[in-house]
Amino acid sequence: MGLMKPDLSVQIGSIKMKNPVTVASGTFGFGQEMADFYDLGRLGAITVKGTSLDPWPGNDYPRTVETPSGMLNAIGLQNDGLDAFMNEKLPFLRQFDVPVIVNVVGQSLEEYIRVSEALGKTEGIHGLELNVSCPNVKKGCMAFGNTCEGIAEVVSAVKSVTDLTLITKLSPNVTDVVSIAKAAVEAGSDALSLINTLLGTAIDPWKRKFRLANVTGGLSGPAVKPVALRMVWQVAQAVDVPIIGMGGIMNAMDAVEFMLAGADAVAVGTGNFVNPMAALEIVDGIEEYLRSTNVSDVKSIVGAVNS
């Protein structure tokens, strides 16, 4: 039909993405694990696994369990620490034409500051995603993200030590996600990502035991999508910064729903476990949707559910 190729590019702070699709932290490793499947440069951005100052061993096993329409995980942000990321993981990612966003975790304010400061001085990193919402660690993370004061403290502290685009990842395990979002933005967050996982658990009725060693874990997958979509829509009404929407995005139509609700970009998480090609198929599917609806620029569908 000769339709022109739609413009898929979006911008999150200073991060220029060639399309609105990234991957959710913790579901894509550090990129190398997925590079056999396709050219990582075709993604809009890569968001790597949570990175802490020192290595974290994570939680005891078992730490994942499948649930109807989703999964529970209690990995506990296992990672090899900042030095290993910069020396062993990052060099591999630099060969691809794709922005790298690092998910930053910490057990204390000081750790967030030190990791963020070091990453801000490192070539090849384009943004920081502050993880103040992981429900699977005993200290830090969700403890900060559960209150307006806590989130403001972390965001403003990190903002003072780096010029990188700062994305704050919000927890759905709060009474009022909008007030938390506003607090993050007022403290200097350049963008927001939401949602992180919902707190849940599972029990083996025959053994009468919890299925996770950690007892509770984070629920992700299609089961959380309606909650995630509602929260993205609410937050998009209330703040004036870019939003990366996530939570149960399995296909292009899921992604389009998030963008219509107000997300400027989307992240594919649990979908990567089901189908390693998911993120790329979603990029192609969004383009096909734009063509079929005669839309020339993906940015014009952001928040368009109200029109």
N, C-alpha and C positions, 0 to 999 in steps of 0.2 A: 504493500500500500504506500510505501515511501514515506512513512511517518518519520520525523526527525528523532534522533536518539534523545530521550529525555535527560535533563541535567539531574544527576543523582547526588551531586556534591552538597555537603553540609559543613557547618563550622561549629565546633564546640569550644568556646573561648578562643584561644589562638590555634587550636588543633584543626587543621584542614583535612577533612575526610572526603575521599573520592566517591563514597557512597555512605548511606546512613547506618551501615551494619558493622558492629564490633562483636566481640565475644565476651561473655560474662566471666569475670575473674574466678579462677578455680575450676573452670570447665574446659580449659584449653591448654593447661600446663603453661609452659613458657614458649609456646609456638613450635618448638622443634618436634614435639610429640605429634603434631598434626601436619607437618610440612610434607609428609609423604603423600597426602591426599590431594593437595592442590597448592597452587602458588599463593602463599600468604599475602602477597602484594595485591591480590584482588579484593581483600577486605578493606573496609573503611578505616579500621584501626584494630590493633590487637591489645587487649587488656590482659596482662599476665597475672599469674597466681599471686596471692597475698605475699608480700615480702616484709620481713621483720629485721630488726637490727642484728640479732643473733639467730642461729638456727633454732627452729622449733620442731620438736619431735611429733607433735600432733597427739591425738587422743588414742586410747587403747582400741583394739579391734574386738568385735565387729563395729564398723563405723559407717556403713551404708546399708540401707534396706529399701527394697522397692515397695511402693505403696500404690493403691489404685490411682492412676493418672499422675504419677509422680514418683519422687524418691525422697528419703530422709538421708541426710549426711551429717556426720559429726566428725569430720576429718580433723578439725581443730587447727586449721591453717598451717599444716605441716609445710615447712620450707627450709632451704639450706642457708638462709640469712642473706644479708645485704652484699657482703663481699663475694659470695659465690654467684649471686645474680649478676653483679657487674663484671666479674671476671670470666664466668663460664656460660651464662645464659644470654646476656645482652649482645655479645659479639655476633652470635648467630642471627639475631633479629635484625642487626644493622644492614644485612645484605639485601633486605626486602624494602621495596618502596611503600612503606606503611608506617603510620604514626604508632608509637608505642606508649601505652598508658600503664603505669605501674600502680597496682593496688597496694597501699601502704597500711600495715597493721602494727600495733604496738600494745604493750601492757601498761605503758605509762605515757604521759604527755612528752616526757623527755625523749622517749624512743621514737615517737611520731616526728618530733622535731629533727632528731639526728638523721633518721632515714631520709626524710624529705629534703633536708639541706644537702645531703650527699648526692641524691638523685638529681637535684636541681643543677648541680655542677657537672653532670655527666652527659656527654654527647650521645645523641640517639634516643633521648627520652623526651616525649612531647607533652605528657600530662601526668598528674598524680590523682588517683582515686582513693580518697581517705575512707578506709573501712572502719566505720564507727558503728557497725551494725551486725557483725557476725555473732550468732547466738551460741557458738560452740566452743568458746574459750572462757576460762574462769575469770581472767582479769582483763581490763581494758576493753577495747572494741565496743560491744553493745552497751557497756556501762557508760560510755561517753555519749552514745547516740540516742539514749533513752530520755535525755532531758535537754531542754533548750540551752541551759547553762553549760552542760557538758559539751555539747556539739559546738557551741560558740567558742569555748575555750580552746578546743583542738584546732578548729578552722583558723581562728585568728593567730594562734601560735605558729602554725605551719605557713600561713600566708606571709608572715613576717620574715621567713627565711628562704623563700623560693619565689621565682618569677614564673614558674611553670603553671599552666592551667590547672586549677584546683577543682576537682569534682568530688563532692561529698556523697557517699553512698548511704542512703537512708534505710532504716529498719521499718518493716511493717508492724513490728511488735510493740506498737505505741498506741495510745488512745487517740492522739490528734497529730497525724503526720504533717498537716499543713503548718502548725506552729513550729515544729522541728525544722521543716524546710525553710521557713522564713528566718529562723535563728541562724541557720547555716549561711544563707545568702547575706543577711545583715552583717555577719562576721567576716565576709569576704569571699565566700565560695563562688567561683566563676561559673559553676554548673552543678547539677545534681544528677545522681543516678538512683533509680529505684524501680523495683524493690529488691532488698535482700530477702533471704528465706524466712518463711513463717515457722515459728517454733512448734514442734510436734513430737510425738513419740509413737512407738509401736510395741506391742506385747505378743509374745508367743503363748497362746492359751494352753498348750500342752505342757510346756516346761514351766509355765507361770513365771516367766522371766521377761524383762525388757529385751528387745531385740538389739538395741544399741548398748555398747559398754558405757557410753556417756549418759544413758537413759533418754535424754532428749537430743533432738537433732533439727536441722533446718529442712523444711519441706520446700521442694521446688518442683517444677514441671507444670503440665497443663492444669493441674488442680488449683494452682495459685493464680492463674491468669485473670479471672474476674476481679480478684482483690487488687492485683497489681494495676490492672487497667483503671479501676476506680481511683486508686491513689495517685496515679500519674495524672489523670484528668483533674483531680482536686488540686494537686500541687501546681499544675500548669496554669490554673485560674489565678493562683495566689502569688506567684513569683515571676520575675522577668529575666530569668537566666535560662540557658539551654538545658534541656532534660534528656537524659538517656534512659529510655524505658526498657524494663526487662521483667520477666516473670512468666514462664510458660510459653514463650514464643517458639513455636515448632515449625511454622511455615510462613510464607510471605503474607498471607492474609492476616495472620496474627500480628505481624510487624506493622502492617498498614493500620490496623485497629489502634495500636499504640500511638502511631503518628497522628492519626485523626484525633486522638484524645489529647494531643499536645506534646508528645515526645518529638524532639528534633532528630534523635537517632535511637537505635535499638541495640540491645545486646542479646545474643543467643547463648543460652547456658546449657541446661539439661538436654536440650535438643541435640547438642554435639555428641552426647553419649549414645543416643538412639541412632543418629545418622551423622557420621563425621563430615558429610558434605552439606549439612543443614545450612550453615551460615552463607555459603556460596549460593545455594539454591534460593535462599531468601533474597539475596542481592538481585539475582536474575528475575525472581518472581515480582519484586517491587517494580522493577523496570517494566515488566510485562503489564502489570496493573496500570502503571502510568500511561503506557501506550494505549491500552484498551479503553481508558477513560479520557483519552486526549489531553493529558496533563503534561506540560513540557518541563516542569520544574518540581522536584519532590518537595521542596520547601513550601510549596503552596498548599499541600495537604495537611501541614502541621496545624493541629487545633481546629481543623475544618469541620469537625463534627457539629459545631454550633451553628454553622452557616446554613 
